[in-house]
Structures are given as C-alpha cells and as structure tokens.
C-alpha cells in the first residue's frame, strides 16, 4: 500500500513543478519579445523553431525513442497544434506586444486557467473559484490600461492559440509522449513559417541578426521552446487540463520577473498583489483536485504517456 501511494504522489508532484516551471518560462516570452521586435517575425520564428527542433530531435534519438507512424487523424492534430499553438501564437504575441505592450497580452493570457477549466470536463465549483482567483490575480498584475483594438484582437488570438496548444496535444500524448510531441510540432512549424515568411516578406524574411537579437532568439528557442515544451507536455497528462491550466496564472509573474531582470522596471504594488492572488488561486485549485486524484483514479504511472521524460 505504501509503495502505491509513493508511486502515485511522486508523478503528481513532478507534474506540479513542471507545470509551474513551464508557464513561468512562457511568461518570460513577452519581455524577451521586445528584444526581437524589429526582426522579421516569420524569419526569426523559423530560425527559433529550427534550432529547437534540432535539439528536441537529438533528445529523442538519445532517449532511444523510435519514430512513430501516425494515423491521418493524428497527423491532422499535430499539424493543427503546430500551426495554432506555435506559429500563429507567437505571431500574435509579437504583434500584440507591438500594439499594446506585454501588459495587455499578459492580461488576456491570464484567462487561460478559466478557459482550460471549462474545457477540461466538468470542473468542480472550487476549481472554477480557483481559476477565477488566478484570472483576477493575472489581471491585477498586468493591468488593462494599455493597447488599442488591434492589440486586443492580437491578444485574443494568442489566447485561442494557447488553448489549442494544450487541448490538441492531449489525444497525442499517450501515444507519442512529451518528447516526440515537442520535437514533431517544432519541426512542423519551420516549413509553415518559411512559407508564410516568403509570402509576406519575400527574401527580407531573413537578415543577419544583431547580438541582442541572437540572444533573444536563442533564449526563445532553447528555454521557452525546448525546456518549456518538455515540461508542459509531461505535466499535462499527469494533472489534466483543469489543474495544469491554473499554472498559466504564472505567465504574468514570469513577465514581471523578466522585466525586472532586464531593467524594464521594478515590480509595483499591483504586480506583487496580483502575484499573491495567483499563488492563492493555484493553492485553492490544487486542494480542489486532491480528493479526485485519490478517489478511485488509476495510479499515475498507468496514465504516463510513452516516452515522456
């Protein structure tokens, strides 16, 4: 009996830390996007995902994970995941940052917990309360005073793509695992971005980046893509979209910390209050999910996707 409890609790604890780390890293994207704001969008993102795909495919090979043949439905899901959750999402974030700054897009993305809680099945009242507290904290932390209509529309587009990033991956993870889903989706994003870049910018889609742009693109590729993808896709099947989605409230916290590190400003009182509300909402949500996790659900190790970490 003690062995079963141990094997069930360790994967869930791992999932909690992975979800928190992944969403915090995603939050740093808005601040870093300002560094590459002048670089051609499609060309820069194509280089980002090319490097990430190379690293992830190398991880796949070193882990001994063989190539898995996909059904037509799975191929469609993977292509849709890559198009929405990677390609369109990052274009939306960059454009939203240009029009409204990181505050607006951070606020809109702060509603991800509520959306995933609603889409994740039949959420308990306590989980909905937790999601509402997280959304409130994200709103307080980032503020709703910046931006214009275009910035709001781009931010809403990023929100929809962020939801697709999780929901489209759920049916793929049991068969492919976190490593393959991350590697395959990143690789698929490269030709999509190249085609879009050629149509939109022609040969101007690529130029020699400056040193800060190299650093920004490298950070997005190795940290926000490679590390965050692996963490998130390993955590998602362990926790479920409702509980894992609560950690999306850490996105504005990551943005706040990044801004402070980059010298863009020290955290204000609303920043700190919002962060406290986010943490409170996460705690409420985790307490709401605890009884369900122990009430007749199979051990976590039986639900672990093949090849996940």
GIHUHU-V911063 format. One record per residue. N is the residue number from 0. RES is the residue in one small letter. SS is DSSP state (alpha for helix, beta for strand, coil for the rest). OMEGA is omega in degrees with one decimal (999 if undefined). Layout:
# GIHUHU-V911063
N|RES|SS|OMEGA / N|RES|SS|OMEGA
This chain:
# GIHUHU-V911063
0|x|coil|179.4 / 1|x|alpha|179.9 / 2|x|alpha|-179.4 / 3|x|alpha|179.1 / 4|x|alpha|-179.5 / 5|x|alpha|-177.8 / 6|x|alpha|179.1 / 7|x|alpha|-175.2 / 8|x|alpha|-178.3 / 9|x|alpha|178.5 / 10|x|alpha|180.0 / 11|x|alpha|176.7 / 12|x|alpha|177.0 / 13|x|alpha|179.4 / 14|x|alpha|179.7 / 15|x|alpha|-179.3 / 16|x|alpha|179.2 / 17|x|alpha|179.7 / 18|x|alpha|179.0 / 19|x|alpha|-179.7 / 20|x|alpha|-178.2 / 21|x|alpha|-176.5 / 22|x|alpha|174.4 / 23|x|alpha|179.6 / 24|x|alpha|176.4 / 25|x|alpha|179.3 / 26|x|alpha|178.5 / 27|x|alpha|-176.1 / 28|x|alpha|-175.8 / 29|x|alpha|179.7 / 30|x|alpha|-178.9 / 31|x|alpha|-179.8 / 32|x|alpha|177.7 / 33|x|coil|-180.0 / 34|x|coil|-177.5 / 35|x|coil|-175.4 / 36|x|coil|-178.5 / 37|x|coil|179.5 / 38|x|coil|178.1 / 39|x|coil|-170.0 / 40|x|alpha|-172.4 / 41|x|alpha|179.3 / 42|x|alpha|179.5 / 43|x|alpha|179.8 / 44|x|alpha|176.4 / 45|x|alpha|177.3 / 46|x|alpha|179.3 / 47|x|alpha|-175.8 / 48|x|alpha|175.1 / 49|x|alpha|177.8 / 50|x|alpha|-179.9 / 51|x|alpha|179.7 / 52|x|alpha|178.9 / 53|x|alpha|179.4 / 54|x|alpha|-177.5 / 55|x|alpha|177.0 / 56|x|alpha|175.2 / 57|x|alpha|176.4 / 58|x|alpha|178.2 / 59|x|alpha|-179.2 / 60|x|alpha|-179.0 / 61|x|alpha|178.6 / 62|x|coil|179.1 / 63|x|coil|-179.4 / 64|x|coil|-178.2 / 65|x|coil|178.3 / 66|x|coil|-178.9 / 67|x|coil|177.9 / 68|x|coil|-177.2 / 69|x|coil|172.4 / 70|x|coil|176.6 / 71|x|alpha|179.3 / 72|x|alpha|-179.5 / 73|x|alpha|176.8 / 74|x|alpha|178.5 / 75|x|alpha|178.6 / 76|x|alpha|-178.9 / 77|x|alpha|178.5 / 78|x|alpha|178.7 / 79|x|alpha|176.8 / 80|x|alpha|-178.9 / 81|x|alpha|-177.6 / 82|x|alpha|-175.1 / 83|x|alpha|-172.6 / 84|x|alpha|-178.9 / 85|x|alpha|-171.6 / 86|x|alpha|-173.9 / 87|x|alpha|-179.9 / 88|x|alpha|-176.1 / 89|x|alpha|174.2 / 90|x|alpha|-180.0 / 91|x|alpha|-179.7 / 92|x|alpha|-178.8 / 93|x|alpha|180.0 / 94|x|alpha|178.0 / 95|x|alpha|178.4 / 96|x|alpha|178.7 / 97|x|alpha|-175.4 / 98|x|alpha|-172.3 / 99|x|alpha|-177.2 / 100|x|alpha|-177.5 / 101|x|alpha|-178.0 / 102|x|alpha|-177.1 / 103|x|alpha|-178.6 / 104|x|alpha|177.0 / 105|x|alpha|178.5 / 106|x|alpha|-178.5 / 107|x|alpha|178.5 / 108|x|alpha|176.9 / 109|x|coil|177.4 / 110|x|coil|178.3 / 111|x|alpha|-179.4 / 112|x|alpha|-179.7 / 113|x|alpha|-179.4 / 114|x|alpha|-179.5 / 115|x|alpha|176.9 / 116|x|alpha|179.7 / 117|x|alpha|-177.2 / 118|x|alpha|-174.3 / 119|x|coil|179.4 / 120|x|coil|177.5 / 121|x|coil|-176.8 / 122|x|coil|176.6 / 123|x|coil|176.6 / 124|x|alpha|-179.7 / 125|x|alpha|178.0 / 126|x|alpha|176.6 / 127|x|alpha|176.4 / 128|x|alpha|179.0 / 129|x|alpha|179.4 / 130|x|alpha|179.4 / 131|x|alpha|178.2 / 132|x|alpha|178.6 / 133|x|alpha|179.3 / 134|x|alpha|178.4 / 135|x|alpha|178.9 / 136|x|alpha|178.5 / 137|x|alpha|179.5 / 138|x|alpha|178.8 / 139|x|alpha|-176.3 / 140|x|alpha|-173.4 / 141|x|alpha|177.4 / 142|x|coil|-178.0 / 143|x|coil|-172.8 / 144|x|coil|-173.6 / 145|x|coil|171.1 / 146|x|coil|179.1 / 147|x|coil|-177.5 / 148|x|alpha|179.2 / 149|x|alpha|178.2 / 150|x|alpha|178.4 / 151|x|alpha|-179.5 / 152|x|alpha|176.9 / 153|x|alpha|178.8 / 154|x|alpha|177.1 / 155|x|alpha|174.9 / 156|x|alpha|176.7 / 157|x|alpha|178.3 / 158|x|alpha|179.2 / 159|x|alpha|180.0 / 160|x|alpha|178.0 / 161|x|alpha|176.0 / 162|x|alpha|177.7 / 163|x|alpha|-179.5 / 164|x|alpha|179.3 / 165|x|alpha|-171.0 / 166|x|alpha|179.3 / 167|x|alpha|-179.3 / 168|x|alpha|-173.9 / 169|x|alpha|179.3 / 170|x|alpha|-178.9 / 171|x|alpha|-172.6 / 172|x|alpha|179.8 / 173|x|alpha|-177.9 / 174|x|alpha|-173.0 / 175|x|alpha|-174.4 / 176|x|alpha|-174.0 / 177|x|alpha|-174.9 / 178|x|alpha|-177.9 / 179|x|alpha|178.8 / 180|x|alpha|178.9 / 181|x|alpha|-176.7 / 182|x|alpha|-176.1 / 183|x|alpha|-179.0 / 184|x|alpha|177.8 / 185|x|alpha|179.2 / 186|x|alpha|179.4 / 187|x|alpha|-177.7 / 188|x|alpha|-174.8 / 189|x|alpha|179.2 / 190|x|alpha|177.6 / 191|x|alpha|179.7 / 192|x|alpha|178.3 / 193|x|alpha|178.7 / 194|x|alpha|179.5 / 195|x|alpha|-179.4 / 196|x|alpha|178.7 / 197|x|alpha|179.3 / 198|x|alpha|-175.3 / 199|x|alpha|-171.1 / 200|x|alpha|-176.6 / 201|x|alpha|-179.3 / 202|x|alpha|178.9 / 203|x|alpha|-179.3 / 204|x|alpha|-179.8 / 205|x|coil|169.9 / 206|x|coil|178.9 / 207|x|coil|-178.3 / 208|x|coil|173.7 / 209|x|coil|179.9 / 210|x|alpha|176.6 / 211|x|alpha|179.1 / 212|x|alpha|175.8 / 213|x|alpha|179.5 / 214|x|alpha|-179.7 / 215|x|alpha|179.5 / 216|x|alpha|177.8 / 217|x|alpha|177.9 / 218|x|alpha|178.5 / 219|x|alpha|-176.2 / 220|x|alpha|-171.4 / 221|x|alpha|-175.5 / 222|x|alpha|-175.5 / 223|x|alpha|-179.5 / 224|x|alpha|-172.0 / 225|x|alpha|-175.1 / 226|x|alpha|-176.2 / 227|x|alpha|179.0 / 228|x|alpha|-178.8 / 229|x|alpha|179.2 / 230|x|alpha|-175.1 / 231|x|alpha|-176.8 / 232|x|alpha|172.9 / 233|x|alpha|-178.5 / 234|x|alpha|-171.5 / 235|x|alpha|179.5 / 236|x|alpha|178.4 / 237|x|alpha|-172.7 / 238|x|alpha|-171.5 / 239|x|coil|-175.1 / 240|x|alpha|-178.2 / 241|x|alpha|-179.9 / 242|x|alpha|-179.9 / 243|x|alpha|-178.0 / 244|x|alpha|178.0 / 245|x|alpha|-176.0 / 246|x|alpha|173.3 / 247|x|alpha|174.4 / 248|x|alpha|177.1 / 249|x|alpha|178.9 / 250|x|alpha|178.5 / 251|x|alpha|176.3 / 252|x|alpha|176.1 / 253|x|alpha|178.8 / 254|x|alpha|179.5 / 255|x|alpha|-178.6 / 256|x|alpha|179.1 / 257|x|alpha|178.5 / 258|x|alpha|178.9 / 259|x|alpha|-179.1 / 260|x|alpha|-178.6 / 261|x|coil|178.7 / 262|x|coil|-179.6 / 263|x|coil|178.1 / 264|x|coil|177.7 / 265|x|coil|179.1 / 266|x|coil|177.6 / 267|x|coil|177.1 / 268|x|alpha|176.1 / 269|x|alpha|177.2 / 270|x|alpha|-176.7 / 271|x|alpha|177.3 / 272|x|alpha|178.3 / 273|x|alpha|178.5 / 274|x|alpha|178.3 / 275|x|alpha|177.8 / 276|x|alpha|178.7 / 277|x|alpha|179.9 / 278|x|alpha|178.2 / 279|x|alpha|179.4 / 280|x|alpha|178.5 / 281|x|alpha|179.5 / 282|x|alpha|178.1 / 283|x|alpha|-178.8 / 284|x|alpha|179.8 / 285|x|alpha|176.6 / 286|x|alpha|177.7 / 287|x|alpha|-177.2 / 288|x|alpha|-175.1 / 289|x|alpha|-179.2 / 290|x|alpha|-179.1 / 291|x|alpha|-178.1 / 292|x|alpha|-177.2 / 293|x|alpha|-173.2 / 294|x|coil|171.6 / 295|x|coil|178.1 / 296|x|coil|-179.3 / 297|x|coil|178.4 / 298|x|coil|-175.5 / 299|x|alpha|-175.1 / 300|x|alpha|179.0 / 301|x|alpha|-179.5 / 302|x|alpha|-178.7 / 303|x|coil|-178.8 / 304|x|coil|179.1 / 305|x|coil|175.3 / 306|x|coil|-177.8 / 307|x|coil|172.0 / 308|x|coil|999
